Amino acid sequence: MEVRFFSKKIIEWYQNNKRNLPWRETSDPFKIWLSEIILQQTRVSQGLPYYHKFVTEFPDVHALAASSEEKVLRLWQGLGYYTRARNLHACAKLVVKEFKGVFPSRYDELIQLPGIGEYTAAAIASIAGKEPVAVVDGNVFRVLARVFGIETPINSLAGKKEFSSLANQLIHSADPGEYNQAIMEFGALHCVPKNPKCDDCILSSGCLARQNNLQESLPVKIQSREKQTRYFYYFVVKHGKSIAMTGRQNKDIWKGLYEFYLVEKSRTTKPEKILKEDEKLKKLNPILSIETISDTYKHILSHQAIRCRFIVIKLKRKPARKDFPFQFYTLSAIHNLPKPVLISRFLHDFGLL
């Protein structure tokens, strides 16, 4: 397919079919950056309320940089992939320090910032800075693979180079931001993964996937490893009207979020057995009662599946910090702590929030 024809048609389609989204009404690189970080691994319908929350709470990069990480994580709660939120905060602080609070719009400056990869840098640079650098995300991979009949796996080194090269040949130099948004929107709304709208497609006459009935097999992707299953046992330690929690500080999932006392096992284990064997839990005696042992909660992450049970135990007296180094929080305080969605689900299910 001829380059000019492809770019022209994609932009025409976009102008007639694009969704009305707030980050498309601005050229402010700060707000465009916010939207791009929020929408990584996130559907527009899910990310839109978060965008409004963040823009309201942090109208500029100075406000975001001045915030605490805990507040940023609390606002982010429910979006997952919390490294994005920590990088968001770190990036804002760096922009204030190194760029005097003026958010950059050049690709070579953006790519140096934490949490900004090639795709995000290209999106911001093309939309806010009119720089002709092509975005290549899942939607773009799919459109290009189908239209041009590319069978190189999109998650291989060769595939990334091939698709990036083609994307940069196709980009509309006069309005790269409009073109980048157009091809992403076309993939999101029209050339969708399942049952693409081929019968009503502006590119159908030259689409190799349509001609060869390859829509369902393109793009090609090398299968990733199977998900790891992890077994979490959360002990919800209560004293009076307060509950013990702590922030996760390791390099595992959910860093900086608050949780109950966790015992992780390699397989399904009876909670009563853990209570008798775990050294920290044994120091909680006397335990007044075991109030609840929940059913199993299932929580799916990108590369792991968590099977979790919550065991609510009530203490007669508060333990010494040396024996149980957790802080006790009231329910209203817990409401304001950043927490994994899994823990929020439990608190909601058991009427604790």
N, C-alpha and C positions, 0 to 999 in steps of 0.2 A: 504494500500500500504506500502511496506517495506521501511524504512527510507533511507537506503543506495541507493536503486534503485531510489527513488524520487530525492535525491540530485545529484546523478550521472547524471541522465537524464537531469535535469534542467541545470546543468553546461555545458553538451555537447551541448544542444540546444543553449545556450548563446554564446559559442565559435564560433558557425557557423552562428549566426544571429544577434549579437549585433551591435548596431549603433556605428559609429565612433564619439565619443564625447570627447571634450578636457579634461574634468575632469576625464576621464578614463585613461588618459595618464600620470597621476601624482599620487604620494603618499603624496603630500603636504597637511596636514590637513587643512591649511588655504584655499586653493583653493577648496578642497572637501566641506568644510563648506560653502563657498560662493555659490557653485552650489546647495547644498541642500537647503539653505535658499531661493534662487531665485526660485527653482522648487517647493516649497510648494504652492499648489493651482494654479500651472502654468504649461501649456504644455511645453514640451521641445522646440518645434519650436518657441514659444514665448519667453522663458527664455534664449535661446542661445545667442541672440545679447546682452542681458543685462549682461550675464556672461562675454562676451568679453569686454564690456565697463568697468565693474568693475575691471577686472584683469588688463586692460590697465591703468586705472586711479589710481588703488590701487594695486601695484604689491606685497605688503606684508601688514601684519596687522598693522605695524607702520604707513604706509601711510594712511590707512583707519582711524585709531584712531586719526590722526592729522587733518583730514578733519573736516569741519563744518557739522553739521546735515543738514543744508539747502542744501549743495552741494550733500550730499548722497540722500536726498529726490528728488532733481532735477534729478539725474541719474536714480532713481527708478521710476520716473513718468511714468505711464501707466501700471505698474505691479499690482497695487492695493494692498489691505491689507498692508497699510503703516506702521503698527506696526512692520512688519518684518524688514523694513528699519531702523526704530529707534532702534530696538533691535540689528540689525547688527552693528550699530555704537557703541552702548553701550557695546556690547560684545567685540568689537575690543579694546576699551579703557580699559576694564577690563583685557583683556589678556596682554596688554602692561604693565599695572600696577602690576598685581598679578603674571603673568607668565614670566615677563621680555621680552615680545614679542615673546615667543616661543609658538605657538598654540598647546594646549594639544591634545593628541590622545587617552587618556584613558577615558572609559565610565564614571567612577565615578567623574572625573574632568569636563568633558564636560557637564554633566547633571546639573551642578551647574551654568552654564553660561546663561545670559539672551537670550531668544529666542531659546534656544536649549532644545527640549523635548526628550522623550524616543526614538522616531524614528530617529531624526537627530543625537543624541548621538551614537546610535547603528550603523548608517551608517558610521559616521566618524571613530569611534573606530574600526570597522571591516575592513574598507578599508585602512585607514592610519596606524592603530595600530595592525592589524591582530588579534583583540580580538574577540572571538567567541560569539558575542551577535547578535541576530536576529533582523532584521528590520520588522516592521509590518505596512504597509501603505495600501491604498485602493487596489492597485494591488495585494499585498500579501493576504489580506483578501479574495479577489475574487478567487484567485488560490486555496488556501487552502479550502475554503468553498465548491468549486465545486469538487475538487479531492477527498476530504475526507467526502463529504456529510454532512457538518456541518450546522445545521439550527438555531443555537443560534444567535440572532441578533448581528451584529458586533459592534453596538454602545451602547450595554448594558455592564454593569460591568462584568457580567458572560461571555459575549462573548469576551471581551478584554482579560480576564484571560485565557480563553480556547485557543484562537488563539495565544496568546503570548507563552503559554506553548508548544503548538504544534510546533510553528516556531522555538523555541530554541531546540527542540528535533531533528528537521530536519537539522539544520545548519551544514554545512560541516566544521568540526573543523580545517582541514589542511589549508583551504583557505576560511575563512568566508566572506571576502570582495567580492571575486568572486561569491560566492554563493548568497549573499544578492543582488548583482547587477543582477545576473541571474534571480532570481525569480521575481524581480520588472520588469525587461525587458520582461520576459515571459508574465506577466500580462498586460503590456502596449502594446505589439505588437501581441500576439497570443491569450491568454485567455482574450479577450477584453469583455467589458460589453455587447455589442449587437453583435449577430452573431459571436461568437467565432469560431476559426478554428479547430473544433473538428475532421473533416475528415482527417486532416493532423497533428495529435497531438501525441507527443512522450509519453504522459501519458494516452491516450484514453483507453487502455486496463484495467486500474485500476481506472479510474475516475468514481466516484459514480454518479455525475451529468449527465455524458454522458449515463451511464447505465440506469438511471431512468428518463431521459429527463427533468432534473431540471436546465439546464443551465441558463434559463431566470429568474428563481425564486431564485437563489443563487448568491451572499450572501443575507441573510435576513437583513433588516435594519428597525428600528423603524422610522416611519415617523415623521419628525420635524414639528414644528409649522409653520403656514402660514406666508408669508412675510408681514411685516408691510409696508404700503404705506405712504410716506411722500411727502408733497407738498412744494417745494422750489420756492421762487420768488427772483431772483437775480437782484438787481438794479445796473446797470453798470453806475456809475457816472463819467461823463467826464468833464474835464475843459481844453480847448485848445486841445492839443495833448496828454494829460495824463489822466489816469484812476485811480480811487480810489480802493485800495485793502488792505487787512490785512491778517495776518496769523491766522489760527484757533488755539485757545489755550485751548479749553475745552476737555472733555473726550469723546466726540462724534467721529464720523468718521472723517478722514482726518486731524487729529491733526498735526499742523506744516505746512500744505499746505496753499497756498494763495487763497483768494476768494474775490468776490465783496460783497457789502452790502447785507446781506441775511435776508429775512423775511420768516419764516416758518409758514404755516397754517395747520390746521387739515383737511381742505377740499379745493376744487377748489374755488378760489376767483378771482375777477376781479382786475387786477393790478392797475387800476385807483382808485379803492376803497382803496387799501393799501396806495397809494400815499397821499390820503387825510387824512388817519387815523393814519399812523405811525408817532410817535413823532420825530424821527431823520430825516425822509424824509421831514417833514413839515418845519424843520429848514433850508432846502436847498434852500428855496426861495431867490431870484427869479430863477425859473427853466426856462432856455431859451426855451427849447423844449423837447418833448419826441420823440426821433429819431426813435426808433424801439421797438416793442413788439414782441418777438419771438413766434414761435409755441412751443408746449410742447415737451421738450426733455425727453426721458425715460432712466433711468439708473438703472441697476439691480445689487444689492450687495447680499452678502450671505443670509442675513436675512431681507433685506428691499428693497423696490422698490421706487425709487425717480422719481417723476414727476416734471419737472422744467421748468420755463419760465424765460427769460432774458428780462429786461426792460432797454433800453439804454436811459439815460437822459443827457442832455447837460446843464451845468450851466453857468450863466452869470459871476459869480465870485466864487472863491474858498472859501469854508466855513471855519470858524474858527475851530481849532482842538478840542476845548471844545464842539462844537456843533456836529461835525462829525469827530471822532478820527480815521480817515483812512489816509494812506499816498497815495499820487498821484505818479504814476509811468509812465514813457514813455513806449511805446510799446516794444522797444528793451529791457528795463529792465524787463518788464513783461514776455518776452520770456524766460528769464533766471531764473524766479522764479519757485519753485516747485508748481504745481497746480493739482487739481483733473482732471481726464480725461474729466469729464463732462464740465468743464470750458474751457479746451483746445479745445474740439469739437466746442463749441460756438465761440471761438476766431477764429478758422480756418474757420468755416462756414461763418462768417461775415467779412472775410478778414482782421482781426485785427492782425493776426500772419502770 
